Amino acid sequence: MFGRWLGCITVTVLVACAEESTETAGTKESKVAQPPSAASEPTADSSETSIRFRDALADSGIGWKHEFLDNETGTTYRLNPYDHGSGVLVADVDGDGRDDLYFLNFLGGNALYRSLGGGKFEDITAGSNVEMTRSISVGGCFADIDNDGDQDLYVTTYRNGNRLFRNAGDGTFEDVSEVAGVAHLGHSNSATFFDYDQDGDQDLYLTNIGSFTTETINEQVGYYYEGVALNFDAVAEDTDRLTEGERNVLWRNRGDGTFEDVTDAAGVSAPSWNGDCSVSDYDGDGDLDLYVANMFGPNHLYRNEGDGTFVDQAETALERTTWGAIGCRFFDADNDGRDDLLVADMHSDMWITEDNADGLDPKAKYPTPYGPTLRGRMGQPVEDTKDLKGKVLFGNSFFHNQGDGTFVEMSGPANLETYWPWAVTVGDFDYDGDQDVFFPSGMSYPFFYWPNALMENRGGLSFVDVTEPAGLEPRPGGNELDLIIHDRVFTKSSRTAVVLDFDEDGDLDLVVNNFNDVPHVYANESPKKNWVAVRLVGNGQSTPRDATGSRVTVVAGGMRQTRAVENATGYLSQSTATVYFGIGDAKKLDRVEVAWAGGATEVVTDRVKLGSVNRIPQGP
């Protein structure tokens, strides 16, 4: 069994003579897929790769560090989401055409870094009004909520109140949370903007997890509500906390600077421990659908009905979903024009120890019912107390889109099973025309070290782990911090990651937000190939100005590639809104087409230049 059983505007870049998509064989009833004919088992030297990254933190000017809560996940250790970390966001906040970086933090405040070009940044946090020093900042996203041409900002927190900041157009922000009606107070996680009702402006969807805090406020170090110690073994004691999470919220943008809560009418409340969400028109009917990842149980695939409501199609379209999901991401893995879905399962790996880790095969799938002690991943059946047998699975899940509204789960044959993954970060790092995957991974104290994972896409829905040869392991400065807690070393671990071209050399670089540590800033130094990038600008009427949900298709060099313009991506984070295409050795573009959110389609080939970032406004 694969998947470890536990019971958008599209920009299309056409590359000469599109290859036919590879279909995946398998049975719809069992969702057990056979590898496509193009896929093959990795050989002994299959980890060789042309992808190369260089540690560029020292040269970047970024001097920020994520700070954990020592009284929650350090000297005083309580097993709760205060170990889940924070995100990092990418946006051009000052309108100069360069992507800037916003780092989220638990203590000491967030940090806004303006790009100076060439891989250099300057700290502009002071005076920006987005530092949020008394908040446990978790996730967020930038979006042009008022269609005025600049990027506004939404930040989620754990019970410190979520914030919406309106951009003044110069990189400074005004807090409009209360006026806008989105100052949610709860245990919030990921959020994303998308135009669900196709009225030309950005609506906001917020995921929340369950209550894990007490009413005691700690003001000695920062300002936060002290957490409980979740007890996964004593199910009777903590069953409510693990199954009855807070409701998610969908706010409709009224177009006047305010939002209204339409969650219940839309049918997307999903009260559970929801870690992440991802948006895509997965069924190709012209409106944007929504996937919601649940940390402890079945996930949700909400199909947009086009009338302001959604219907959960998870069981029909996916059959079983990942039990311990954290991050999720729609992307077209095999260039067939349809978005596939990859979900990272971290929680099923929480009970892997140094003693039982040896010999485990991450591709193994255990046909085990739901286990309240989370030990199903280890192949230890337990009583099915939640009636989830046949509905959920352990481990990462990779759902290949069949084009008929259904998916086939094939994480095993695709080689996308990894341990302790948090986010799903996607980019074509070697510019060979398909998208690779980076999983920020691992846990810190009191757990042992586990590496991140870079999975290179070899085509035909086949991926290979190239983390070490690409220069991402061991980590810069080693795999341990200079910190000892109760005679145990504090191991390094990552939580979130984004892609952008921060040094403006045409390839995708990688920035990773680590837990209680400085970030990784990796410059891509892979051999140069031909490329093209597109930055869409909607008309602000039928399509939002920042064009979220649009799709670009590029045809060149015998390849046909499609990328979506996305908002928040991966888990708590947001990568660049510019869509990049690697076209290998191709010397020209045969066709470039934009399918705008809202329904309009344009062929824009004559407005696109090879080897550059092309700004494409909607319309002739």
Solvent accessible surface area in square Angstrom, and as a share of the most:
residue,aa,sasa,rsa
1,M,108,0.48
2,F,46,0.19
3,G,0,0.00
4,R,0,0.00
5,W,3,0.01
6,L,0,0.00
7,G,3,0.03
8,C,15,0.09
9,I,0,0.00
10,T,6,0.03
11,V,0,0.00
12,T,10,0.06
13,V,0,0.00
14,L,6,0.03
15,V,0,0.00
16,A,32,0.25
17,C,116,0.70
18,A,50,0.39
19,E,134,0.60
20,E,166,0.75
21,S,43,0.27
22,T,38,0.22
23,E,103,0.46
24,T,12,0.07
25,A,65,0.50
26,G,41,0.40
27,T,72,0.42
28,K,122,0.52
29,E,139,0.62
30,S,39,0.25
31,K,5,0.02
32,V,35,0.20
33,A,0,0.00
34,Q,100,0.44
35,P,59,0.37
36,P,5,0.03
37,S,115,0.74
38,A,64,0.50
39,A,15,0.12
40,S,85,0.55
41,E,128,0.57
42,P,62,0.39
43,T,92,0.53
44,A,115,0.89
45,D,87,0.45
46,S,18,0.11
47,S,48,0.31
48,E,123,0.55
49,T,18,0.10
50,S,47,0.30
51,I,0,0.00
52,R,105,0.38
53,F,16,0.06
54,R,99,0.36
55,D,72,0.37
56,A,6,0.05
57,L,36,0.18
58,A,103,0.80
59,D,79,0.41
60,S,1,0.00
61,G,51,0.49
62,I,10,0.05
63,G,74,0.71
64,W,24,0.09
65,K,74,0.32
66,H,0,0.00
67,E,65,0.29
68,F,21,0.09
69,L,2,0.01
70,D,55,0.28
71,N,53,0.27
72,E,0,0.00
73,T,2,0.01
74,G,0,0.00
75,T,72,0.42
76,T,57,0.33
77,Y,66,0.25
78,R,58,0.21
79,L,37,0.18
80,N,6,0.03
81,P,3,0.02
82,Y,1,0.00
83,D,8,0.04
84,H,7,0.03
85,G,0,0.00
86,S,2,0.01
87,G,0,0.00
88,V,0,0.00
89,L,0,0.00
90,V,3,0.02
91,A,5,0.04
92,D,19,0.10
93,V,1,0.01
94,D,31,0.16
95,G,66,0.63
96,D,58,0.30
97,G,67,0.65
98,R,83,0.30
99,D,23,0.12
100,D,1,0.01
101,L,0,0.00
102,Y,0,0.00
103,F,0,0.00
104,L,0,0.00
105,N,3,0.02
106,F,2,0.01
107,L,21,0.10
108,G,61,0.58
109,G,5,0.05
110,N,4,0.02
111,A,6,0.04
112,L,1,0.01
113,Y,7,0.02
114,R,67,0.24
115,S,2,0.02
116,L,79,0.39
117,G,10,0.10
118,G,49,0.47
119,G,9,0.08
120,K,98,0.42
121,F,9,0.04
122,E,67,0.30
123,D,84,0.44
124,I,42,0.21
125,T,12,0.07
126,A,99,0.76
127,G,70,0.67
128,S,2,0.01
129,N,84,0.43
130,V,0,0.00
131,E,67,0.30
132,M,17,0.08
133,T,72,0.42
134,R,138,0.50
135,S,4,0.03
136,I,1,0.00
137,S,0,0.00
138,V,0,0.00
139,G,0,0.00
140,G,1,0.01
141,C,0,0.00
142,F,2,0.01
143,A,0,0.00
144,D,2,0.01
145,I,12,0.06
146,D,59,0.31
147,N,34,0.17
148,D,73,0.38
149,G,45,0.44
150,D,24,0.13
151,Q,24,0.11
152,D,0,0.00
153,L,1,0.00
154,Y,0,0.00
155,V,0,0.00
156,T,0,0.00
157,T,0,0.00
158,Y,1,0.00
159,R,44,0.16
160,N,22,0.11
161,G,13,0.12
162,N,2,0.01
163,R,64,0.23
164,L,1,0.00
165,F,3,0.01
166,R,91,0.33
167,N,1,0.00
168,A,66,0.51
169,G,35,0.34
170,D,94,0.49
171,G,2,0.02
172,T,52,0.30
173,F,12,0.05
174,E,87,0.39
175,D,65,0.34
176,V,23,0.13
177,S,4,0.03
178,E,144,0.65
179,V,117,0.67
180,A,1,0.01
181,G,41,0.40
182,V,1,0.00
183,A,34,0.27
184,H,42,0.19
185,L,124,0.62
186,G,8,0.07
187,H,8,0.03
188,S,0,0.00
189,N,0,0.00
190,S,3,0.02
191,A,2,0.01
192,T,4,0.02
193,F,1,0.01
194,F,0,0.00
195,D,6,0.03
196,Y,11,0.04
197,D,47,0.24
198,Q,80,0.35
199,D,67,0.35
200,G,1,0.01
201,D,16,0.08
202,Q,0,0.00
203,D,0,0.00
204,L,0,0.00
205,Y,0,0.00
206,L,0,0.00
207,T,0,0.00
208,N,0,0.00
209,I,0,0.00
210,G,0,0.00
211,S,50,0.33
212,F,0,0.00
213,T,10,0.06
214,T,48,0.28
215,E,134,0.60
216,T,73,0.42
217,I,64,0.32
218,N,12,0.06
219,E,109,0.49
220,Q,167,0.74
221,V,75,0.43
222,G,32,0.31
223,Y,52,0.20
224,Y,3,0.01
225,Y,37,0.14
226,E,42,0.19
227,G,4,0.04
228,V,28,0.16
229,A,62,0.48
230,L,10,0.05
231,N,57,0.29
232,F,12,0.05
233,D,76,0.39
234,A,36,0.28
235,V,37,0.21
236,A,99,0.77
237,E,122,0.55
238,D,10,0.05
239,T,33,0.19
240,D,87,0.45
241,R,75,0.27
242,L,18,0.09
243,T,46,0.27
244,E,119,0.53
245,G,11,0.11
246,E,45,0.20
247,R,85,0.31
248,N,0,0.00
249,V,4,0.02
250,L,1,0.00
251,W,14,0.05
252,R,70,0.25
253,N,2,0.01
254,R,115,0.42
255,G,55,0.53
256,D,103,0.53
257,G,38,0.37
258,T,33,0.19
259,F,9,0.04
260,E,50,0.23
261,D,74,0.38
262,V,24,0.14
263,T,0,0.00
264,D,110,0.57
265,A,79,0.61
266,A,1,0.01
267,G,40,0.38
268,V,0,0.00
269,S,29,0.18
270,A,7,0.06
271,P,79,0.50
272,S,11,0.07
273,W,2,0.01
274,N,0,0.00
275,G,0,0.00
276,D,4,0.02
277,C,3,0.02
278,S,7,0.04
279,V,17,0.10
280,S,0,0.00
281,D,25,0.13
282,Y,11,0.04
283,D,46,0.24
284,G,62,0.60
285,D,83,0.43
286,G,48,0.46
287,D,13,0.07
288,L,8,0.04
289,D,0,0.00
290,L,1,0.01
291,Y,0,0.00
292,V,0,0.00
293,A,0,0.00
294,N,8,0.04
295,M,0,0.00
296,F,16,0.07
297,G,1,0.01
298,P,45,0.29
299,N,3,0.02
300,H,36,0.16
301,L,0,0.00
302,Y,10,0.04
303,R,77,0.28
304,N,1,0.01
305,E,69,0.31
306,G,55,0.53
307,D,105,0.54
308,G,26,0.25
309,T,49,0.28
310,F,12,0.05
311,V,64,0.37
312,D,63,0.33
313,Q,29,0.13
314,A,7,0.06
315,E,115,0.52
316,T,91,0.53
317,A,1,0.01
318,L,1,0.00
319,E,40,0.18
320,R,49,0.18
321,T,4,0.02
322,T,0,0.00
323,W,4,0.02
324,G,0,0.00
325,A,0,0.00
326,I,0,0.00
327,G,0,0.00
328,C,0,0.00
329,R,18,0.07
330,F,3,0.01
331,F,9,0.04
332,D,2,0.01
333,A,1,0.00
334,D,21,0.11
335,N,33,0.17
336,D,24,0.12
337,G,35,0.34
338,R,60,0.22
339,D,8,0.04
340,D,0,0.00
341,L,0,0.00
342,L,0,0.00
343,V,0,0.00
344,A,0,0.00
345,D,0,0.00
346,M,1,0.01
347,H,8,0.04
348,S,2,0.01
349,D,0,0.00
350,M,14,0.06
351,W,51,0.18
352,I,5,0.03
353,T,62,0.36
354,E,100,0.45
355,D,139,0.72
356,N,59,0.30
357,A,16,0.13
358,D,127,0.66
359,G,82,0.79
360,L,45,0.22
361,D,64,0.33
362,P,37,0.23
363,K,77,0.32
364,A,29,0.22
365,K,19,0.08
366,Y,55,0.21
367,P,105,0.66
368,T,7,0.04
369,P,24,0.15
370,Y,13,0.05
371,G,0,0.00
372,P,16,0.10
373,T,21,0.12
374,L,2,0.01
375,R,78,0.28
376,G,0,0.00
377,R,3,0.01
378,M,34,0.15
379,G,30,0.29
380,Q,89,0.40
381,P,99,0.62
382,V,45,0.26
383,E,136,0.61
384,D,48,0.25
385,T,69,0.40
386,K,70,0.30
387,D,109,0.57
388,L,23,0.12
389,K,143,0.61
390,G,29,0.28
391,K,78,0.33
392,V,0,0.00
393,L,0,0.00
394,F,0,0.00
395,G,0,0.00
396,N,0,0.00
397,S,0,0.00
398,F,0,0.00
399,F,0,0.00
400,H,0,0.00
401,N,1,0.00
402,Q,40,0.18
403,G,47,0.45
404,D,102,0.53
405,G,24,0.23
406,T,13,0.08
407,F,0,0.00
408,V,10,0.06
409,E,1,0.00
410,M,0,0.00
411,S,0,0.00
412,G,7,0.06
413,P,18,0.12
414,A,0,0.00
415,N,24,0.12
416,L,0,0.00
417,E,6,0.03
418,T,14,0.08
419,Y,12,0.04
420,W,2,0.01
421,P,0,0.00
422,W,0,0.00
423,A,1,0.01
424,V,0,0.00
425,T,3,0.02
426,V,5,0.03
427,G,4,0.04
428,D,2,0.01
429,F,2,0.01
430,D,7,0.03
431,Y,7,0.03
432,D,46,0.24
433,G,1,0.01
434,D,18,0.09
435,Q,14,0.06
436,D,0,0.00
437,V,0,0.00
438,F,0,0.00
439,F,0,0.00
440,P,0,0.00
441,S,0,0.00
442,G,0,0.00
443,M,4,0.02
444,S,2,0.02
445,Y,20,0.08
446,P,43,0.27
447,F,36,0.15
448,F,30,0.12
449,Y,45,0.17
450,W,61,0.21
451,P,49,0.31
452,N,5,0.02
453,A,8,0.07
454,L,0,0.00
455,M,4,0.02
456,E,13,0.06
457,N,0,0.00
458,R,95,0.35
459,G,24,0.23
460,G,15,0.15
461,L,0,0.00
462,S,11,0.07
463,F,0,0.00
464,V,10,0.06
465,D,66,0.34
466,V,0,0.00
467,T,7,0.04
468,E,120,0.54
469,P,53,0.33
470,A,0,0.00
471,G,39,0.38
472,L,2,0.01
473,E,15,0.07
474,P,98,0.62
475,R,6,0.02
476,P,39,0.24
477,G,83,0.79
478,G,30,0.29
479,N,42,0.22
480,E,94,0.42
481,L,30,0.15
482,D,154,0.80
483,L,61,0.31
484,I,110,0.56
485,I,9,0.05
486,H,123,0.55
487,D,143,0.74
488,R,89,0.32
489,V,41,0.24
490,F,0,0.00
491,T,6,0.04
492,K,16,0.07
493,S,0,0.00
494,S,0,0.00
495,R,2,0.01
496,T,0,0.00
497,A,2,0.01
498,V,0,0.00
499,V,8,0.05
500,L,0,0.00
501,D,18,0.10
502,F,7,0.03
503,D,32,0.17
504,E,90,0.40
505,D,58,0.30
506,G,2,0.02
507,D,7,0.04
508,L,9,0.04
509,D,0,0.00
510,L,0,0.00
511,V,0,0.00
512,V,0,0.00
513,N,1,0.01
514,N,2,0.01
515,F,4,0.02
516,N,7,0.03
517,D,9,0.05
518,V,58,0.33
519,P,1,0.01
520,H,7,0.03
521,V,0,0.00
522,Y,3,0.01
523,A,1,0.01
524,N,1,0.01
525,E,89,0.40
526,S,6,0.04
527,P,83,0.52
528,K,129,0.55
529,K,71,0.30
530,N,43,0.22
531,W,38,0.13
532,V,0,0.00
533,A,0,0.00
534,V,0,0.00
535,R,59,0.22
536,L,7,0.03
537,V,23,0.13
538,G,3,0.03
539,N,61,0.31
540,G,21,0.20
541,Q,137,0.61
542,S,51,0.33
543,T,0,0.00
544,P,0,0.00
545,R,71,0.26
546,D,23,0.12
547,A,0,0.00
548,T,7,0.04
549,G,0,0.00
550,S,0,0.00
551,R,31,0.11
552,V,0,0.00
553,T,2,0.01
554,V,0,0.00
555,V,11,0.06
556,A,0,0.00
557,G,48,0.46
558,G,19,0.18
559,M,41,0.18
560,R,98,0.36
561,Q,0,0.00
562,T,8,0.05
563,R,18,0.07
564,A,18,0.14
565,V,4,0.02
566,E,36,0.16
567,N,8,0.04
568,A,17,0.13
569,T,12,0.07
570,G,2,0.02
571,Y,1,0.00
572,L,3,0.02
573,S,1,0.01
574,Q,8,0.04
575,S,9,0.06
576,T,19,0.11
577,A,24,0.19
578,T,10,0.06
579,V,12,0.07
580,Y,19,0.07
581,F,0,0.00
582,G,0,0.00
583,I,2,0.01
584,G,14,0.14
585,D,119,0.61
586,A,16,0.12
587,K,163,0.69
588,K,132,0.56
589,L,24,0.12
590,D,52,0.27
591,R,92,0.34
592,V,0,0.00
593,E,34,0.15
594,V,0,0.00
595,A,38,0.29
596,W,7,0.02
597,A,16,0.12
598,G,39,0.37
599,G,65,0.63
600,A,49,0.38
601,T,83,0.48
602,E,33,0.15
603,V,79,0.45
604,V,0,0.00
605,T,39,0.23
606,D,135,0.70
607,R,80,0.29
608,V,17,0.10
609,K,146,0.62
610,L,52,0.26
611,G,40,0.38
612,S,32,0.21
613,V,79,0.45
614,N,14,0.07
615,R,154,0.56
616,I,2,0.01
617,P,57,0.36
618,Q,32,0.14
619,G,20,0.20
620,P,173,1.09
